[in-house]
Amino acid sequence: MVILVDRKTAKNFKLVLGLGVILLFVVIGFSALDGFVSPYKTVSEVVSHPQDYTGRQIQVEGYVVKESISWLPPVLKFAVTDGKNQLDIKYEGVLPGSFPTGKIGNPSRIDIVVIGSMADTGEFLAGQVLVKCPSKYEQKLNESSLD
């Protein structure tokens, strides 16, 4: 059985098929990226459902609870808060140059992003610690060293 199709119908079919294939690749691409891109989470989100983030790479944004800082090289332990909840962080590695271990003035709030995943122990295991806007803390350091 042979079906005759005019050129316009064949052209439209190819166009729809091509757009469908492109759409399929876009959907697959975004699905694949979900495992590589770490979305920002609040401390409260992570604390309320820690099992959702066990073994899953995420970024948590908050600020450092200064009284919680413990630096016994190479292990850095501290807590991060969003003003509502607190999350214990464990990081092993080189201390970020702008991390507040007493050598940086006394800024009122140190904004931070930690990248890592939750452990079964309830502790967040950070692979990276990023201090936001370290230049304003460096300025305080320079001002305090002039005294």
Buried (B, 14 or more C-beta within 10 A) or exposed (E): EEEEEEEEEEEEEEEEEEEEEEEEEEEEEEEEEEEEEBEEBBBBBBBEEBEEBEEEBBBBBBBBBBEBBEBEEEEBBBBBBBEEBBBBBBBEEEEBEBBBEEEBBEBEEBBBBBBBBBBEEEBBBBEEBBBEEBEEBBEBBEEEEEE
